């Protein structure tokens, strides 16, 4: 048997408004923003991967190749053109 939903906006008798601190909108926003690492992929890129594990595997492989190749000289940029387009000169 389901519990009936309360339509009252009042506190229960055992609670007092003074027991609660003042509510503050966005109190933890900066902390959550700093600790999260969300990356949004372009739809064309996202369509290439079935799930986040496949994306991580591909990025780890790419990182190993980049690490083995070594740093790109400052006078030879590795990224240019359209967003996400890799251009090596």
TIVEXDO-57702 format. One record per residue: residue number from 1; residue in one letter; x, y, z of N, C-alpha, C, O in turn. Coordinates in Angstrom, 2 decimals, decimal comma, m for minus. Layout:
! TIVEXDO-57702
{node NUM A {X Y Z} {X Y Z} {X Y Z} {X Y Z}};
...
! end
This chain:
! TIVEXDO-57702
{node 1 X {0,83 m1,17 0,00} {0,00 0,00 0,00} {0,88 1,24 0,00} {1,80 1,36 0,81}};
{node 2 X {0,60 2,16 m0,90} {1,40 3,38 m1,01} {1,01 4,40 0,05} {m0,15 4,47 0,48}};
{node 3 X {1,99 5,17 0,45} {1,76 6,21 1,43} {1,11 7,41 0,73} {1,52 7,79 m0,36}};
{node 4 X {0,13 7,99 1,34} {m0,54 9,16 0,75} {0,42 10,35 0,80} {1,08 10,59 1,80}};
{node 5 X {0,47 11,09 m0,30} {1,33 12,26 m0,36} {0,69 13,42 0,38} {m0,51 13,67 0,27}};
{node 6 X {1,50 14,12 1,12} {1,02 15,27 1,87} {0,97 16,48 0,95} {1,94 16,75 0,23}};
{node 7 X {m0,12 17,19 0,96} {m0,23 18,40 0,14} {0,04 19,64 0,96} {0,05 20,75 0,43}};
{node 8 X {0,25 19,46 2,25} {0,48 20,59 3,13} {1,92 21,08 3,01} {2,85 20,29 2,88}};
{node 9 X {2,07 22,38 3,05} {3,40 22,98 2,97} {3,91 23,33 4,37} {4,90 24,05 4,50}};
{node 10 X {3,25 22,84 5,38} {3,60 23,14 6,76} {4,58 22,10 7,29} {4,63 20,97 6,83}};
{node 11 X {5,38 22,53 8,28} {6,28 21,60 8,95} {5,49 20,70 9,90} {4,44 21,09 10,40}};
{node 12 X {6,01 19,52 10,12} {5,38 18,64 11,11} {5,51 19,28 12,48} {6,36 20,14 12,71}};
{node 13 X {4,67 18,84 13,39} {4,64 19,43 14,73} {5,97 19,26 15,47} {6,34 20,11 16,28}};
{node 14 X {6,69 18,16 15,19} {7,95 17,92 15,92} {9,13 18,77 15,42} {10,20 18,75 16,03}};
{node 15 X {8,93 19,50 14,33} {9,99 20,37 13,80} {9,64 21,83 14,03} {8,47 22,22 14,03}};
{node 16 X {10,68 22,62 14,23} {10,50 24,07 14,36} {11,37 24,74 13,30} {12,46 24,25 13,01}};
{node 17 X {10,91 25,81 12,74} {11,66 26,55 11,73} {13,00 27,02 12,31} {14,00 27,09 11,59}};
{node 18 X {13,03 27,33 13,59} {14,26 27,82 14,21} {15,34 26,74 14,30} {16,51 27,05 14,53}};
{node 19 X {14,95 25,46 14,13} {15,94 24,37 14,16} {16,80 24,34 12,90} {17,85 23,70 12,88}};
{node 20 X {16,37 25,02 11,86} {17,07 25,00 10,58} {17,78 26,33 10,35} {17,28 27,39 10,71}};
{node 21 X {18,98 26,24 9,74} {19,70 27,45 9,38} {19,02 28,12 8,20} {18,17 27,54 7,54}};
{node 22 X {19,42 29,35 7,95} {18,90 30,07 6,79} {19,38 29,36 5,52} {20,55 29,02 5,40}};
{node 23 X {18,48 29,16 4,60} {18,84 28,51 3,34} {19,60 29,49 2,45} {19,28 30,68 2,41}};
{node 24 X {20,60 28,98 1,76} {21,42 29,81 0,90} {21,55 29,15 m0,47} {22,08 28,04 m0,58}};
{node 25 X {21,08 29,82 m1,49} {21,13 29,27 m2,84} {22,57 29,26 m3,35} {23,27 30,26 m3,27}};
{node 26 X {22,99 28,12 m3,88} {24,33 28,01 m4,46} {25,45 27,95 m3,44} {26,59 28,27 m3,77}};
{node 27 X {25,15 27,56 m2,24} {26,14 27,54 m1,16} {27,37 26,69 m1,51} {28,49 27,07 m1,20}};
{node 28 X {27,15 25,55 m2,15} {28,24 24,63 m2,47} {28,62 24,64 m3,94} {29,36 23,77 m4,39}};
{node 29 X {28,12 25,60 m4,69} {28,34 25,65 m6,14} {29,82 25,65 m6,50} {30,24 24,85 m7,34}};
{node 30 X {30,60 26,52 m5,90} {32,03 26,62 m6,24} {32,78 25,34 m5,89} {33,65 24,91 m6,64}};
{node 31 X {32,44 24,72 m4,77} {33,11 23,49 m4,35} {32,81 22,35 m5,34} {33,71 21,61 m5,73}};
{node 32 X {31,56 22,23 m5,74} {31,18 21,18 m6,68} {31,80 21,46 m8,04} {32,30 20,54 m8,69}};
{node 33 X {31,78 22,70 m8,47} {32,34 23,08 m9,76} {33,84 22,77 m9,81} {34,34 22,29 m10,83}};
{node 34 X {34,55 23,03 m8,74} {36,00 22,80 m8,69} {36,33 21,31 m8,66} {37,38 20,90 m9,17}};
{node 35 X {35,46 20,49 m8,07} {35,76 19,08 m7,94} {35,22 18,22 m9,07} {35,50 17,02 m9,13}};
{node 36 X {34,45 18,82 m9,97} {33,91 18,02 m11,07} {34,76 18,22 m12,33} {35,42 19,24 m12,50}};
{node 37 X {34,72 17,22 m13,19} {35,50 17,28 m14,41} {34,64 16,73 m15,54} {34,89 15,64 m16,05}};
{node 38 X {33,64 17,49 m15,91} {32,71 17,06 m16,95} {33,20 17,60 m18,29} {33,51 18,78 m18,43}};
{node 39 X {33,27 16,72 m19,27} {33,69 17,10 m20,62} {32,55 16,77 m21,56} {32,04 15,65 m21,55}};
{node 40 X {32,14 17,74 m22,36} {31,05 17,53 m23,31} {31,66 17,33 m24,69} {32,39 18,18 m25,19}};
{node 41 X {31,34 16,20 m25,30} {31,86 15,87 m26,62} {30,94 16,42 m27,70} {29,73 16,53 m27,50}};
{node 42 X {31,52 16,76 m28,83} {30,71 17,12 m29,99} {29,89 15,89 m30,39} {30,36 14,77 m30,22}};
{node 43 X {28,70 16,09 m30,90} {27,85 14,95 m31,27} {28,53 13,98 m32,25} {28,33 12,77 m32,16}};
{node 44 X {29,32 14,52 m33,18} {30,00 13,65 m34,15} {31,02 12,75 m33,46} {31,18 11,59 m33,83}};
{node 45 X {31,69 13,28 m32,46} {32,69 12,50 m31,72} {31,99 11,49 m30,81} {32,40 10,33 m30,74}};
{node 46 X {30,95 11,92 m30,13} {30,23 11,03 m29,22} {29,64 9,84 m29,95} {29,54 8,75 m29,39}};
{node 47 X {29,25 10,02 m31,20} {28,66 8,93 m31,98} {29,68 7,82 m32,27} {29,29 6,70 m32,59}};
{node 48 X {30,97 8,12 m32,16} {32,02 7,13 m32,43} {32,25 6,16 m31,27} {32,87 5,11 m31,46}};
{node 49 X {31,75 6,50 m30,09} {32,03 5,70 m28,89} {30,74 5,19 m28,27} {29,78 5,94 m28,13}};
{node 50 X {30,71 3,90 m27,90} {29,49 3,34 m27,31} {29,26 3,75 m25,85} {28,13 3,78 m25,38}};
{node 51 X {30,36 4,07 m25,13} {30,22 4,42 m23,71} {31,46 5,17 m23,22} {32,40 5,38 m23,98}};
{node 52 X {31,44 5,58 m21,95} {32,55 6,37 m21,41} {33,84 5,54 m21,29} {34,93 6,10 m21,39}};
{node 53 X {33,73 4,24 m21,08} {34,93 3,40 m20,99} {35,68 3,40 m22,31} {36,91 3,42 m22,31}};
{node 54 X {34,96 3,39 m23,43} {35,61 3,42 m24,75} {36,30 4,76 m24,98} {37,38 4,82 m25,56}};
{node 55 X {35,68 5,83 m24,53} {36,29 7,16 m24,65} {37,58 7,21 m23,83} {38,61 7,69 m24,31}};
{node 56 X {37,52 6,72 m22,59} {38,71 6,72 m21,73} {39,83 5,87 m22,32} {41,00 6,26 m22,25}};
{node 57 X {39,50 4,72 m22,88} {40,50 3,86 m23,49} {41,19 4,57 m24,65} {42,41 4,53 m24,78}};
{node 58 X {40,39 5,23 m25,50} {40,96 5,96 m26,64} {41,84 7,12 m26,18} {42,90 7,35 m26,75}};
{node 59 X {41,40 7,83 m25,16} {42,20 8,96 m24,66} {43,49 8,49 m24,01} {44,53 9,14 m24,14}};
{node 60 X {43,46 7,36 m23,30} {44,69 6,81 m22,72} {45,68 6,41 m23,82} {46,88 6,66 m23,71}};
{node 61 X {45,16 5,81 m24,88} {46,03 5,44 m26,00} {46,65 6,67 m26,65} {47,84 6,70 m26,96}};
{node 62 X {45,83 7,69 m26,84} {46,32 8,93 m27,44} {47,37 9,60 m26,54} {48,36 10,14 m27,03}};
{node 63 X {47,14 9,56 m25,25} {48,09 10,15 m24,31} {49,43 9,41 m24,35} {50,48 10,04 m24,25}};
{node 64 X {49,40 8,09 m24,50} {50,65 7,32 m24,59} {51,41 7,68 m25,86} {52,64 7,83 m25,82}};
{node 65 X {50,71 7,83 m26,97} {51,35 8,21 m28,23} {51,96 9,61 m28,11} {53,09 9,83 m28,53}};
{node 66 X {51,21 10,53 m27,54} {51,70 11,90 m27,38} {52,90 11,95 m26,45} {53,86 12,69 m26,69}};
{node 67 X {52,86 11,15 m25,39} {53,97 11,10 m24,45} {55,22 10,53 m25,10} {56,33 11,02 m24,87}};
{node 68 X {55,06 9,49 m25,92} {56,20 8,86 m26,61} {56,79 9,79 m27,65} {58,00 9,78 m27,89}};
{node 69 X {55,94 10,60 m28,27} {56,39 11,52 m29,33} {57,21 12,66 m28,75} {58,13 13,16 m29,41}};
{node 70 X {56,88 13,08 m27,56} {57,60 14,18 m26,93} {56,87 15,49 m27,15} {55,84 15,53 m27,82}};
{node 71 X {57,39 16,56 m26,58} {56,73 17,86 m26,68} {56,77 18,43 m28,10} {57,71 18,18 m28,86}};
{node 72 X {55,75 19,18 m28,43} {55,68 19,86 m29,73} {56,39 21,20 m29,58} {56,08 21,94 m28,64}};
{node 73 X {57,32 21,54 m30,48} {58,00 22,83 m30,39} {57,00 23,98 m30,45} {55,96 23,88 m31,09}};
{node 74 X {57,33 25,08 m29,77} {56,44 26,23 m29,68} {56,16 26,84 m31,05} {55,08 27,39 m31,26}};
{node 75 X {57,11 26,76 m31,99} {56,91 27,36 m33,30} {56,13 26,44 m34,24} {55,90 26,80 m35,40}};
{node 76 X {55,72 25,27 m33,76} {54,99 24,31 m34,58} {53,72 23,85 m33,83} {53,73 22,82 m33,16}};
{node 77 X {52,65 24,63 m33,95} {51,44 24,28 m33,21} {50,85 22,96 m33,70} {50,85 22,68 m34,90}};
{node 78 X {50,35 22,15 m32,78} {49,79 20,85 m33,12} {48,30 20,93 m33,41} {47,76 20,08 m34,13}};
{node 79 X {47,63 21,94 m32,88} {46,19 22,06 m33,07} {45,89 23,37 m33,78} {46,45 24,41 m33,44}};
{node 80 X {45,00 23,31 m34,76} {44,61 24,53 m35,46} {43,39 24,26 m36,30} {42,91 23,13 m36,37}};
{node 81 X {42,89 25,27 m36,93} {41,72 25,09 m37,78} {40,46 24,98 m36,96} {40,30 25,64 m35,93}};
{node 82 X {39,56 24,13 m37,41} {38,29 23,90 m36,73} {38,50 23,32 m35,34} {39,53 22,70 m35,07}};
{node 83 X {37,53 23,53 m34,47} {37,61 22,96 m33,13} {37,65 21,44 m33,24} {36,80 20,83 m33,90}};
{node 84 X {38,63 20,83 m32,60} {38,74 19,39 m32,61} {39,53 18,82 m33,78} {39,77 17,62 m33,83}};
{node 85 X {39,94 19,67 m34,73} {40,68 19,19 m35,91} {42,16 19,19 m35,57} {42,70 20,20 m35,13}};
{node 86 X {42,81 18,08 m35,77} {44,24 17,96 m35,49} {45,00 18,22 m36,76} {44,79 17,55 m37,77}};
{node 87 X {45,89 19,20 m36,72} {46,68 19,53 m37,90} {48,15 19,51 m37,52} {48,57 20,26 m36,63}};
{node 88 X {48,93 18,69 m38,16} {50,36 18,62 m37,94} {51,04 19,16 m39,18} {50,77 18,70 m40,29}};
{node 89 X {51,91 20,14 m39,00} {52,57 20,79 m40,15} {53,97 20,28 m40,33} {54,66 20,72 m41,25}};
! end
